[in-house]
Amino acid sequence: MLGMLFNNKEVKEMEYLLKRELEELLHDFEDNRIDRVVKHAMEERYQILYKMFARVAPPTECMKYMRSKAVFRERESL
């Protein structure tokens, strides 16, 4: 485990960077040309980034980047 202290400006920057990465991943999940193996790796990355985002963002912002339950059922069938 690694602990870090951030000031408010750094937290906002972290939030911004994580939002951009999450948006890109969510967009790429919709791309049918991407292989299942790659999407699985993307899913793992998404989970890590979302957990980080949830630590710095308010709950209302987190809801915007939460994936639907249908996606999780699809993932379990892979």
PyMOL commands that set and color helices and strands:
alter all, ss='L'
color gray80, all
select helices_A, chain A and resi 8-29+36-56+59-64+69-76
alter helices_A, ss='H'
color red, helices_A
deselect
rebuild
show_as cartoon
